[in-house]
Amino acid sequence: MEPVPEEARGVDDDEGELDCLTHMLGALLLPDDPGNPENADPKEPIWRGELEWEDASISDKPKTLHTLQFNVCTKTKDGQPEIKSENWPKKLKTQLISKKVLGKIGEQFLKDAKIVVFRSSPGEILNSLVRVMSSGFAGCIHFSPNTNCSIKALILLYSPDRQALLGFIPNNQVLFSGRLQEVLQGAKRKPGVQAPIEPQPEEAPPQEEEAIINELLWTGTLNWTTQTDSKQSISHKLESSVYIALKNGEPGISSEDWPTDMSMILMPTIYLSQFAGEFIKASKIIILRSTPGEEHDSLASSMTAGSCGCARFSNEVVCKVIMLLYSSTRNAFLGFIPNDQAMFVKRMREVLEEYRQKARNK
């Protein structure tokens, strides 16, 4: 395989990774579907209280302490909230941490997480927090072990797509909390990076992370069609390259049987949200890049407006389907290859058939 040029960073680099995950997870795991209350953006609060944070600054000037009233909302399942907040304190203290530092924790924790939404009344204090979090910072909320709360830490990210603050609560709190402490202890002081709130006993320094080598996986043409207002079909072709982040020299994906021409259909992202969340968590991630131009901009515009791509392969190919989403942060397309391809295709067909049946009945 040929090495990737410097400008073609893979999906495992620190820069922008958390932003991409915020866009993707916020859209898939919190779909805005008013017709299905269980899937709609949560509105009922499970917690009301104060969020407290200090300015993200390394200057010698005293830092300003900010507090703002927030409501926290969660999705419901069978009429019950996914997250219990009975033992949450009335004030949540937040550390502002550089996303580059936070990215070292590992994306798997954010993929395997429940999501809550932080809401507050519009105002300058909220705007200042959004500006800080949009400029390269994330929030880390530590829960005291004395509160009998099962949650040890929560990561707070601003999602420009949803114009909301999303709280990621990793399901494996023990591993996540330990990894978070390692990263914070090892981080050099940068804007907004502070030492952990509670001192930890001395431990052996963590081993260095495995080196990640980004390499070219596939080159070819991505093909899809769109329809005009007069129902005329327009064919599109986009010369593309697929890259993958390798660890220990192994991609975990073979592209030897991939066709040179990759066919893709566009579908509303709301379809994807009905069946993909559980599979996206157990997926391999690729990044598809192309030369900027009219076709690239056309596909990016379609996906920004609410579409996602489904690249399908023939039965002779081991990989059956790749789901594509546009990342405005990278100006590229993220591809998700579910590990359980057979079950993913089966579930996708069931959901698409349900939508077709609804359309026929209208």
DRENSEDREN-767357 format. One record per atom (N, C-alpha, C): x, y, z. Coordinates in steps of 0.001 Angstrom, whole numbers, plus 524288, in hexadecimal, padded with zeros to 5 digits. Example, Ala and Ser with C-alpha at 12.3 -4.5 7.8 and 13.67 -1.06 7.14 Angstrom:
// DRENSEDREN-767357
833867E9C681E78;8300C7EE6C81E78;833907F31C81E78;832327F73681BA8;835667FBDC81BE4;832648001E81EBE;
This chain:
// DRENSEDREN-767357
8033C7FB4F80000;800008000080000;8035F804E380000;80180808F97FD73;8046480DDD7FD49;803528110A80234;80732813BE80438;8063B81710808D1;802BD81BA380774;7FFB381D4F80B3E;7FC24821B280A72;7FF2A826D180AA0;7FE0E82A7F8072C;8009382F9780786;7FF068325E80C84;8022B8362C80E16;8016D838D281313;7FC0383B3481394;7F9EF83D5580F36;7F4EF8400A80F93;7F05083C5581012;7F13F8374C80F3E;7ECF08338980F78;7ED22830988149D;7EBF283349818DD;7EC2B830D981DFA;7E7C382CFC81E8C;7E8D2828AA8212A;7E4E3824AF8220B;7E148826208267A;7DD6B822D382777;7D96D8242882B4D;7DB4082387830E5;7DFD582141831C6;7E1A28209283720;7E554824D2838F2;7E622828EF835C2;7E97082D27837B5;7E65D8304F83BB6;7E9188334483EE4;7E67D836218431C;7E31C83A8984119;7E50583D6683D32;7E27B8423283B8E;7DD4184118838F7;7D9178432C83B14;7D402842BB83893;7D11683DC6839B6;7D39D839D883C15;7D0FF834D483CC5;7CC2A8353F84023;7CC9F8380A8448C;7C81F8387484803;7C3C383B928457F;7C51C83F7684249;7C10A8426483F9C;7BDFF83EDC83BEE;7C0C583B9383902;7BE23837FF83569;7BA938344C83862;7BC828324D83CC6;7B94982EC883FDE;7B4858319084200;7B5268367584380;7B0AC8397284573;7AC85839F284142;7AE2983B5883C79;7AA6683BD18382E;7A7AB8369F8373B;7AAC483271836D3;7A89F82D5D83570;7A51E82B2E839B3;7A70E82B2083E84;7A40A828DB842BE;79F4982C1E84411;79FEE8314E843D5;79B79834AC844F7;79707833DB84126;79858832C583C3C;7944F831FA83844;791ED82C8C8388F;7953282891839B4;793588232E83986;790CA8216C83E9A;79315822E484308;79125820F6847F8;78D048248084A5C;78C948295384853;7886982CDF84A06;7858682EEB84539;7833182B7B84211;7809482D4D83D4F;77BDE830A483E8E;77B18834A183B6B;776A88382A83C19;7721783603838F3;76EC4832ED83B76;76A7783043838CA;765728311A83BE5;762BE8357C83B00;75E0D836AC83E0B;759DB8327D83D96;759CC82F798394D;755DA82B6F8389B;756A4826C783C26;75B3C8265783E78;75C68821FD841EE;75EA48242C846FE;75B6B824E884B03;75D3B8276F84FD3;761F7824CB85245;7627381FA8851AC;766DE81CEE85415;76BFB81E9B85196;76BCF8203384C83;77085821B3849B8;771478279384964;76D7182A8B84B31;76DCB8303784AA7;771EC8327084E4C;773B08371384CFC;7776E839D285047;7750283A70855B4;7779883898859E7;7751C8388885F10;773C183DF8860FE;76F2683E7986348;76D55843848653C;76C8F8438386B20;76B1283F0686D6B;769EB83ED687301;76EF983EB58762A;76FB68427C879B9;7748F8429D87CC1;774AE83E6B880FE;7795383C40881F3;77A21838A08864D;77D3B83B3D88AAA;77F8683FD98897C;782B08429C88D5E;782638486C88C5A;7821784B7889090;782678512D89050;78667852F989456;789EF85653892A1;78DDD858368963C;791AF85BE189394;7962185CE989630;79A068608E89433;79E9E85DA8891C4;7A07185FC288D63;7A55785E0A88B08;7A95D8624C88C1F;7ADE8860C988E1C;7B1E88648A88FA8;7B6ED8637488CA6;7B9838678A88AA9;7BE75866F1887EA;7C1A186BF588856;7C6C586B6E88791;7CA4886FE188788;7CC038710C881FD;7CDE7875D888124;7CFE78775087BFC;7D4428739A87A57;7D487872828754C;7D8C586F608731E;7DD318730F871B1;7E0E8873AC87532;7E5258776A87458;7E9EE875BB8776A;7EE97876D48753E;7F36D875B187800;7F61087ABA879E8;7F37387F1487963;7F5B18840887B23;7F5E08842988118;7F8F6887C78831E;7F97E8884D888C6;7F4E788B3288B3E;7F19188D3F887F8;7ED218902B88A0C;7E94E88C6B88CBA;7E6B388E45890D2;7E2D988AE98936E;7DE9B8892288F99;7DD2D8843A89016;7D9338821D88C9C;7D3C08835888EB3;7D0328845088B1E;7CACE8856C88C92;7C7CF8805388D24;7C4E487FE189160;7C1A987B4889248;7BC2E87C5E89040;7BA37878E888CE8;7B50B8799388A95;7B15C8756488CAC;7AC85876CE88D85;7A8748730A88EE8;7A39C8743888BAF;7A0DE8701F88A32;79C33870CA886FE;7987286C5588827;7937786D9988879;78F76869AA88962;78E9B8666B88471;78E738613E88515;78D9985DBA880B0;78972859AB8820B;786D0857D287E09;783A98531C87E54;7867584EDD87B3C;7865D84A1687D33;78899845A387A6D;7842B841FD878E1;78405840A7873DE;77FE383D42871D8;7824F8384A86F9D;77F758340A86FD0;7815282F0E86DC6;77D0882C6386AA9;77E92828A886777;77AC4825898649D;777DD821EE86861;773438204E866CB;7704A81C94869E3;770028175C86706;76F938134486A0E;76EE880E03867EB;76AA180B5486AF8;7668F809B786835;761F58076E86AC2;75FBC80B2086EDE;75FF88103186DA1;75DB9814168711D;76129815AC875A8;765CB813648761B;7694E8149987A6F;76E3C8174287866;7705381B2087B52;7752181DB887992;779B7819F387984;77D3581A8587592;781C98172587538;785A98182C8799F;785E481D0987B6A;7899E81E8C87F77;786A68200E8846B;7885B81DF2888CA;7862181F5788DDD;78979823A389050;786E6827A189262;789D382C2189479;7889382D4589A31;786438297F89CF1;784B882A838A259;7895282C358A5C7;78DEB82A178A4C3;7927382B348A813;7961B82F488A5C0;79465831F98A1B0;797B18361D89F7F;797C383AC28A339;79C3883D538A3E3;79C60842108A727;799858468A8A478;7984184A868A78A;7957E84F0E8A56F;7990B852968A235;79E2A851EF8A2E0;7A1E5854FA89FCA;7A5CB8513889D49;7A67E851AE89827;7AA3F84E8589549;7AEEA851ED893DE;7B38C85070895AB;7B851853658948B;7BAF48513588FAE;7BC3F854BC88C22;7BE398533388702;7C3C38552188622;7C737851A38847A;7CC628531E882A6;7CC2A853F387CC3;7CE808581F87AD9;7CF12858EA8753C;7D44F8569F87390;7D419852F186FEB;7D8AF84FF386E56;7D9508505C86870;7DE1D850F0866BA;7DF338510E86123;7DD4C84C0585E8F;7DAAE84C7A85A21;7D8D2847D485768;7DD4D844608558D;7E1DE846C485485;7E6548439C852EE;7E80983FF885753;7E7CC841F085C1E;7E91883EA986096;7E4D683A9286164;7E00683C4886123;7DBAA838BF861FD;7DB888347185DE3;7DD44835AE85923;7DD38831CF854F7;7E0A182D1F85610;7E47682DB58599D;7E7F68296285AE8;7E5508253885E3C;7E0D38267D86064;7DE19822B1863B1;7DC5881E0186084;7DA9581EFC85BAF;7D8C481AB485860;7D32281B6B856D4;7D22B81B2E851B3;7CCE681C1684FB1;7C903817E785152;7CAEF8132A852B8;7C74680EF2853EA;7C3D18103F8588D;7C5BA8137F85C25;7C28A814D9860B1;7BDE48184085F2F;7BE9481BC185B58;7BA4981F1A859B1;7B67081C2885647;7B85F8183285370;7B4CC815158503B;7B14B811B3853AE;7B38D80F9A857D8;7B09680C3385B5A;7AED580F6B86009;7AB1F812E085F14;7A97E8168E86324;7A3C0817D78628D;7A17D819A1866D7;79C3F81BE4866A3;79CE7821D28664F;799128246D863FB;7998382A0786308;7950C82CF0865AA;7966F8313086847;79287834B086A7F;7934983A0F86808;78F4783D508686C;78F7B8428F8662B;78F2F8469386A8E;792E684A4886A96;792EE84E9586E5C;790538535486BD8;78C588556486E64;7898A859E486C40;7895B85E4687048;789D98631A86E4F;78980867AC871AF;786F286C1A86EAF;785508702087183;782F3874AB86EF8;78714877A486BE5;785B6879B286749;7897D87CB58642B;78B82881658673A;79063882BD86644;792B288737868E7;7988488774867E7;79B0688B95869BD;7A09388C6A868A9;7A4008885286B4C;7A280886918700A;7A5B5882AB872B6;7A5B487D9086FA4;7A12087BF086DCD;7A0D08773A86A9C;7A3E0877EC86588;7A35987C7F86322;7A62E87D8585E41;7AC1687D3385F04;7ADF287F208638A;7B39187EEF86488;7B577879548651B;7B24F875FB86797;7B3C0870788681D;7B3D086DCB862CB;7AFEB86EFD85F96;7AFB686CAD85A55;7B46C86E5E8571D;7B5F7873578578A;7BA7B8753B85495;7BF738725A85631;7C0138719F85B49;7C4C186EE085D2F;7C4CC8694285B38;7C058866A885B93;7C0238612385A06;7C0638608585425;7BF238649B85143;7BF988646B84B8D;7C51D865A7849BF;7C8698677A84D52;7CDB58690C84BDE;7D1D08651484D87;7D0228604C84ED9;7D3F785C3584FEC;7D3D9859ED8555A;7CF9F85AC785841;7CF56858C785D93;7CA968553E85E4E;7CB19851B5861F7;7C6CF84E67863B7;7C66484EF486997;7C1F684D6E86BB7;7C13E84D9A87159;7C1A78482F873B5;7C3F7847E48784B;7C449842EE87B1F;7C1E0843B58807B;7BD91840FF8816C;7BACB8416F88666;7BC2383CAE889BC;7BE7183D9488E51;7BFCF83962891EE;7BB84838E98960A;7B9E48342989736;7B60E8332F89B54;7B8EB831078A017;7B7E4833478A48E;7BA77831918A959;7B8AD82C168AACD;7BC49828AF8AC79;7BAB8823688AE17;7B761823668B300;7B727827C68B5C3;7B4158280D8BA99;7AE46828DC8B999;7ACBF8297E8B4A7;7A73F82A928B377;7A41F825A38B25B;7A6A3821038B2B5;7A3FD81C128B17A;7A1CC81C088ABF5;7A48481EC88A881;7A2E481F138A30C;7A63081B3B89FDF;7A3B38184289C7A;7A68A8146A89955;7A9DD816FE8951B;7A8D581BF9893FB;7ABD081EC988FFF;7B0978214D89286;7B51E8205D89035;7B9F38229D89230;7BB938277388F1F;7BA7C8277C88A03;7BC1682BE5886B9;7B88982C42881FC;7B7E7830FF8801A;7B4A08322787B8E;7B79A835F98781B;7B79083501872FF;7BA268387C86F4D;7B60F83BEE86CB1;7B7038410E86CB0;7B357844D386A87;7B5998472286584;7B2B3846B986141;7B45B848BC85C2C;7B00884C03859CF;7B1828501285702;7AD9B853448544D;7ACDB8513584EC5;7A7FE8504084D4D;7A6B284E6A84812;7A44C852DF844ED;7A7348550A84116;7A4F28593583DE2;7A0698574283A93;7A055852328393C;79C058501283628;796DB8508A8391A;7970384F5B83E36;7924284F7884152;791C78548784477;795F7857C884441;7962685C9184751;794CB85B6584D05;7978C8578284F13;79683855D18546E;79B86853A8856C7;79BA48537C85BFB;79FEB8511085ED7;79E7384B6585FEA;7A1A4847D185DF6;7A09E8424285EA0;7A4428400E862C4;7A20783D2886666;7A51C83A9786A6F;7A5A4834D486935;7AA73832F6868AD;7AB8B82D7986788;7ACE082AB686CA8;7A9EA8269886DF5;7AABF82397872B3;7AC6481E1C87114;7B17B81D00870D1;7B341817D086F27;7B0EC8138087288;7AF6F80F3A87014;7AD1A80AE3872F6;7B10D8084987695;7B5E8807D9874D8;7B9F48059287833;7BC92809F087B4C;7BA2280B6887F94;7BBF880FDD8829F;7C13680ECD8854F;7C22080A02886EF;7C6F8808C5889BA;7CBAD8097788626;7CB85807178817A;7CFDD8079287DD4;7D07B80D2887BEF;7CC1280FB587AF6;7CC478150F87901;7CEB3818BA87D07;7CCF381843881E4;7CEFF81BB2885F8;7D4D281AE1886C0;7D693815F888698;7DC1A814E38872C;7DF4B81718882B2;7DD508166F87DEA;7E014818738795F;7E03081E6F87975;7DBEC820CD87B24;7DBA78268287B76;7DFC58289487F3B;7E05482612883BC;7E433827CB88787;7E9B98273F8855A;7EAC88230688284;7EFE98224988029;7F130826AE87C69;7ED62827F587916;7EE4882BF98751D;7EF188314C877A3;7EBE58329D87B8D;7EC63837B287E11;7F17E8383088110;7F32C833F688381;7F8178342288662;7FCB3834AE882B3;7FC5A8325987E17;800AF8327287A70;800CC83733876F9;7FC8183A2A876ED;7FC3C83EAF87364;7FF818432A87574;8025D845B0871FC;8051484A7D8736D;8010C84ECE873E0;80222852B287701;7FE54856DC877BA;7FD97859F2872BC;7F8AD85A06870F6;7F72585CF386C55;7F2668603586DD4;7F09E863B186A58;7EBF4866C086BB4;7E7738633B86D46;7E57E863F98720C;7E0F28611B873D0;7E22485BD68762A;7E711859EB875F0;7E858854D087813;7E9ED8557587DC7;7E74C852D08812C;7E87185331886BA;7E9CD84DCE888CC;7EC2684DA888D5C;7ED29848A988FDE;7E7F78465189186;7E7A5841278922E;7E2C883EC3893F3;7E0E7841328990F;7DBE98416B899C6;7D9B8843D989E6F;7DB72841068A35E;7DB7683BCE8A332;7DCEA838D98A7CD;7E2318364A8A6E7;7E603837038AA64;7EB188348F8A9A9;7EA9982EAD8A9D0;7ED9882C0C8A674;7ED78826678A621;7F290824408A857;7F29481F798AA77;7F76581D198AC51;7FB3B81C5C8A7DD;8004A81C708A93A;8043981BEF8A537;803D7816A58A292;8042A816B589D70;803E0811F589A5E;8083E8120A89663;8095280D7689443;80D3080D3489018;80B2F8104388B73;80E918132C888B5;80CC18163288437;80A6A812AA88019;806398146A87D87;803BB811268798A;8076E8102487501;806B880B9C8728B;809DC80A5786E03;8087580DEC86981;80C4280ED78661C;80B3F8121E86193;8074780F7D85E0D;803E3812B085BC1;7FFF18109C8584A;8026C80E8585351;7FFC480AB7850FA;801AB8086B84C1F;801DD80C9D847E7;805E580C59844D6;8065E810108408B;8022280F0583C83;7FFE98133283A6E;7FBCE812C08367B;7FDFE8149783144;7FD988114982D5A;7FF858129582829;7FAD7812E282481;7FA048175F82213;7F5A98180A81E89;7F756816A481906;7F48B813028168F;7F61F811308116A;7F179810F180DB3;7F2DF810E6808BC;7EF0081091804A0;7ECCC80B088045C;7E79080A9980433;7E4FA80581803FC;7E2BA8045A7FE9B;7E09D8086A7FC05;7DDDE807887F707;7DDB480C997F3F8;7DDFC80C367EED9;7DCFD810AB7EB64;7D93C80EE87E723;7D5C4812547E58B;7D1FE811017E184;7CE168155A7E0CA;7C98D814017DEB5;7C577817CD7DD8E;7C0A5816AB7E0C8;7BEA581A9C7E36C;7B9C381A367E653;7B56581C227E2C0;7B160818DF7E1FD;7AD1F81A177DE52;7A7EA81A577E12B;7A4C181E457DFF5;79F8581EAC7E227;79C23821F67DE86;7971A821F57DF7C;793788250C7DC48;79015828757DFCA;78E7982CDC7DDA9;78AB1830447E041;78648831717DC70;781FC833707DE7E;77D80834BE7DB35;77C6183A907DB74;77AFF83CC57D6F7;7797B842427D6BC;773C6842CA7D851;771F0847927D89F;76C728487C7D9FA;768C4846057D606;76A9D8456D7D139;76763843057CD21;7682483D247CCDC;76A7983AE37D0F8;76B478353F7D175;76F338330E7CD88;77275836577CB4A;7768B8346E7C7DD;77B3A832B27CB24;77D9F82E577C98F;7821682C3E7CC67;7872782E947CA51;78A8E830107CDEE;78FAF832247CC84;793D282E8E7CED6;7975F82CAB7CB95;79B8E829317CD5A;7A04382C697CF25;7A29F82AAB7D36F;7A73182D5B7D592;7ABB1829847D61E;7B06582B677D530;7B5218284A7D5E8;7B91C82B8E7D8D3;7BBB9829207DC98;7BF8582BEF7DFBF;7C451828827E091;7C8BA82A487DE78;7CD9E827737DF4B;7CF19827F07E512;7CFDB8237F7E79E;7D0768237E7ED48;7D4E281FE17EF03;7D6B4820D47F3C3;7DA8481D747F652;7D8A181C5F7FBDC;7D948817907FD95;7D7BC815FE802D9;7DC9E814F08060A;7DCC88173A80AB5;7E1288167D80E40;7DF33813F381343;7E2C38114E815E7;7E16280EC681AD4;7E5E880F7081E9E;7E4AB80FBA82398;7E8AE8102A827A3;7EA6180AB68293D;7EF4F8098F82864;7F16780469829A2;7F3E18046C82F0B;7F34280023831CF;7F5FA7FF50836B9;7F8E77FA2D8364C;7FDFE7FA5B837A0;801547F5D083718;801857F3DD8317F;800A17F76F82DBF;8012E7F61082843;7FCB07F312825E7;7F8767F23F828E7;7F4127EF2C826F3;7EF2F7F29282686;7ECBC7F2C6821D6;7E8127F60682139;7E31E7F3868235A;7E2F37EE6182391;7DE2F7EBBC8253B;7DA117EB9582102;7DB357EDC081C70;7D79E7EDCD817FF;7DAB57EC698131C;7D8897E90A80FE1;7DAF27E7D380ADB;7D7C57EA5C80687;7DA677ED3F80321;7D7C37EFD77FEC3;7D9327ED6A7F98B;7DBB67E8DA7F9B0;7DD7D7E66A7F4D4;7D8FF7E50C7F12C;7D46B7E3D27F35E;7CFFB7E2687F00E;7CC3B7E6F87EF38;7CDA47EBA87F0F1;7CA4A7F0287F005;7CA6D7F1987EA38;7C6077F2EA7E7ED;7C6057F4847E268;7C8697F9F27E1C4;7CA527FAFC7DD0D;7CC81800287DBF5;7C83E8044D7DBFC;7C38D802D07DA35;7BF09806507DA4F;7BB9C804D47DEF6;7BB12808637E2B9;7B7F5807747E76A;7B2AD80A1E7E6CB;7AE88807067E6A0;7A93D809247E5FC;7A6EE80A8F7EB49;7A44080F017EB7D;7A20A810E07F05E;79C9A813147EF6B;79926812547F32C;7940A814DA7F309;793CF818C87F785;790C281CED7F6CD;78FE4820CD7FAEE;78AA081FC17FD76;78A798202680295;7859181F6E8056B;7856082369809D5;780AB824BE80BAC;780538286481017;7830A82630814EC;785DA8297B817AC;7889C827C481C5A;784DD825A68206D;77FFE8276D82066;77C2D8258B82433;77B5181FB18239B;77BCF81D9581EC4;77B78817F281E0D;77FDE8154882105;784928175682049;7892C81509822BE;788A2814FF828A8;786668191B82AC5;785F78198183075;7827181550832C0;77F0A812FE82F81;77B6580F168316B;77DF6809C683257;7827B808E082FE5;784BA803A883066;78AA48038F83130;78D4A807FC83090;792FF807C68303B;795DB808A683559;7934580AFE83941;7961F80C7283DF6;799268080084064;796978037F8412C;7992E7FF12843B1;79D967FCE88405B;79D077FD4B83B20;7A1117FB43837A9;7A5A67FF0F83721;7A4828042D8372C;7A8A38080E836A4;7AC968077D83B10;7AAB08062783FBF;7AE328058384427;7B22A8012B84330;7B0887FD2484046;7B4007F8B883F10;7B5657F8E183946;7B8207FCF2837BD;7B9907FDAA83243;7BF4F7FF06831CB;7C1747FDEA82D49;7C6867FFFF82BDA;7C59D80511828E6;7C913808D38299F;7C85180DFD82758;7CC7B80F0F82344;7CAC6810F181EC4;7CE4D8128E81A9B;7CD3F8184A81969;7D0B881AAE81675;7CFD48200D814C4;7D0708203580EDD;7CC988226A80C45;7CC8F822C080692;7CD868286780505;7D1A58293780202;7D31182E7580047;7D2EE82EB77FA5C;7D20C8337C7F863;7D1EC834527F2BD;7D3F8839C47F191;7D52F83A997EC9B;7D6F283FC27EAFE;7D25F843957EB43;7D30D8481D7EDC8;7CEC484BF57EE07;7CCD384D617E89B;7C7C884DF97E820;7C57B84F4D7E318;7BF9B84F147E362;7BD2084F837DEE0;7B76D84FD07DEA7;7B4D084AE17E0C1;7B6DC846417DF59;7B471841647E116;7B51B840A57E700;7B9B9841E97E8F3;7BAA58419B7EE91;7B6E78453C7F175;7B66A84A0C7EF9C;7B2FF84DDD7F230;7AD4D84C337F1E6;7ABC9849C77ED82;7A666848047ECE9;7A511843C87F0DE;7A8A983FFA7F182;7A7B783BC87F546;7A7D283DDC7FAD9;7AB7D841597FBF2;7ABC6843A78012F;7A6CA846AE8026F;7A4B9849837FE9D;79FEC84C867FF74;79B50848F180085;79AF7844957FD9A;796B1840DF7FE63;796D883E97803D7;79B8B83D3D805A3;79BFB83AD780ACF;79B3283ED680F1D;79D028439680E4A;79C23847B081227;79651848DC812BA;793668483580E68;78DCA8495380E71;78A92844DF810B9;78D238408F81254;78A3783C65814F8;78A728371681274;78E168363D80EDB;78E9F8312480C5C;7938982E6880E46;7937D8294780DB9;798348263180EB3;798DE8227B80A14;79D758205A80990;79E9281CE880528;79EE48173D806D1;79D2E813C88035A;79D9080E2C80449;7A03680BC77FF87;7A53680A6A80016;7A821807E97FBDC;7A753802087FC48;7A5597FFB17F824;7A4047FA287F848;7A7997F7157F4A7;7A9017F2577F659;7AC4E7EEF27F33E;7A9577E9FF7F1C6;7AB4F7E7337EDF3;7A8D47E25D7EC3E;7A9C07DE087F03F;7A70F7D9AA7EF84;7A7867D5557F330;7ACF67D2ED7F332;7AFFB7D3D37EEFB;7B5387D1947EEAE;7B91F7D4707F235;7B7A77D9157F40B;7BB2A7DC3D7F742;7B9FC7DB3C7FD04;7BE187DA8080028;7BD5B7D971805BB;7BA897DDF08086B;7BC2F7E2BD80748;7B99F7E76180968;7B4B67E87D80632;7B0337E87F808AA;7AB487E929805D4;7A9917EED580568;7AAB67F1F080962;7A89C7F74080974;7AC257FAD080CB5;7AC8A7FFBB80AF7;7AF48803D380DDA;7AB998087C80E40;7AAEC80A90812E5;7A7BA80F3481397;7AB4A813FD813AF;7A9DF817F9810B0;7AD1081CAF8103A;7AA2F8217081271;7ACF98247F81594;7AAFC82968817B1;7AF0282DA68169B;7AD2E83264815D7;7B0C3836B1814B2;7B2958394A819B6;7B7A683A5181A0E;7B9F783D1F81E6E;7BBA38428181C8C;7B8D48468C81E47;7BA3984BD881CB9;7BF7984D6F81F03;7C0DB84B4582391;7C5D184C8882609;7CA6184AFB8228D;7CA068466B82017;7CE3A8446A81CCF;7CD6C8458A8170A;7C8C2847568159D;7C762847E68101A;7C85E842C880D46;7C6AF83E8680FBA;7C7668394080D9D;7C2DB835EE80F86;7C2C68310280DDA;7BE7882D8680F1A;7C0698291C81298;7BD9A82836816E7;7BEDE823F381A72;7BBAD81F2E818EA;7BE4981AB98187E;7BBAB815DA81724;7BB968122D81BC6;7B70780FD581CCD;7B66F80C2D82120;7B544806C781EE3;7B890802FD82035;7B7FA7FD9E81E45;7B6777FA3C822EE;7B1727F9168239E;7AFC17F5F782822;7B2717F0A58282C;7B3F07EEDB82CD1;7B6737E9BA82D44;7B2B17E55382BED;7ADD57E5C982DA4;7A9E07E1D282C66;7A7087E3788276B;7A9697E25B822F1;7A7447E42581DFB;7A1FF7E1A681CBB;7A1807DCA081DA3;79CAD7D9E481C44;798087DC1481F4D;798A37DCC982466;794527DEC982795;793297E47982644;797367E77D8250E;796717ECF4823A6;793347ED6381EA7;794947EA4D81AA0;791B27EA70815AD;78C147E8B781686;78B4A7E4B2819B5;786027E2C081ACA;782B97E6FD81D59;784EB7E9928214B;782037ED9C82414;780FD7F24D82091;784C07F3B981D49;7840B7F81C819BB;77F927F70B815F2;77F607F24F813DC;77B297F0FD8103C;775DC7F134812E7;7759B7EF70817C1;770A47EF8E81A9A;76EB77F52D81B49;772457F8A781CC7;770C47FE1D81DAB;76F2B800BE81896;772257FFD181465;770CD8022E80F5D;76B7F8004080D76;76A617FB4980E65;765517F92D80CC9;760E07FB9980FFC;761E57FCA0814FE;75DE97FF3481837;75CA08049A8161D;7609C8078A81481;75FBC80CC381261;75CF180C8580D19;75E5F808A3809E3;75BAF80808804DC;755E7806CC805B8;754D48037480997;74F6E8020980AA2;74C48806C580C84;74EC280A0E80FCC;74C1880EC781196;74AE18126280D0B;74EA8812C280957;74DE281624804D6;7496F8143480163;748ED80F04800D9;744B880CDE7FDA3;73F6080DDC80019;73F3B80DD280549;73A4580E6B807FF;7385F8140280848;73BBC817C8806E8;73A1D81D4A80717;736A481E9780289;
